């Protein structure tokens, strides 16, 4: 397990790099907190361009998902 931080969402994640025709991405599951509330889910991230990640953070038990397009140094995987 590895620690991560994305905005106010933090915790531990486990995952693996998966190859697709359009490139590689990290697919993961996670457990932690969202603004001090217990939260868990899954998601994926890929390097979109230099210093920019693209991906999804899904929250289990919620109808939506948070899309992330953030500068790479701001997400700690």
JOMOLIN-V251188 format. One record per pair of residues at least 24 apart in sequence whose C-alpha atoms are under 7 Angstrom apart, sorted by the first residue. I is the first residue (numbers start at 1). GAP is how many residues later the second one is. Records with the same first field share a line. If there is no record, write none. Layout:
I=GAP + GAP
This chain:
2=75
3=74
4=72 + 73
5=70 + 71
6=69
8=26 + 27
9=24 + 25 + 26
10=24
